[in-house]
Amino acid sequence: QVQLVESGGGLVQPGGSRRLSCAASGSIFSIYTMGWYRQAPGKQREFVAAITDRGSTNYADSVKDRFTISRDNTKNTTYLQMNNLRPGDTGVYYCYSNTRGGNVYWGQGTQVTVSS
């Protein structure tokens, strides 16, 4: 079992920045990929970014060049640095992890609201 706890959400003005954190605990040795999805009101959950245990990254086209995902394996924490935020980035951001055994775990989500 892997437990994930997100933090860092809140209200930010358009053009502003925010950093989300996701701390993992439990069977962390089994984690391969960590990443983020988001869900806007009335929309399906969509992929945002992911990073493997070796540091390979992948981003949704909508956030490339604005968001940066990173991972501190010593702290078992993944970060999502979000810059130049837009109202369209508003939603609940969920951290997830894939394990080598094929399991997927989710955090409880953290709300990000981009509004003036």
Secondary structure, DSSP 8 states (H G I E B T S, - for coil): -EEEEEE--EEE-TT--EEEEEEEEESGGGEEEEEEEEE-TTS--EEEEEEETT--EEE-TTTTTTEEEEEETTTTEEEEEE-S--GGG-EEEEEEEEETTS-EEE---EEEEE--
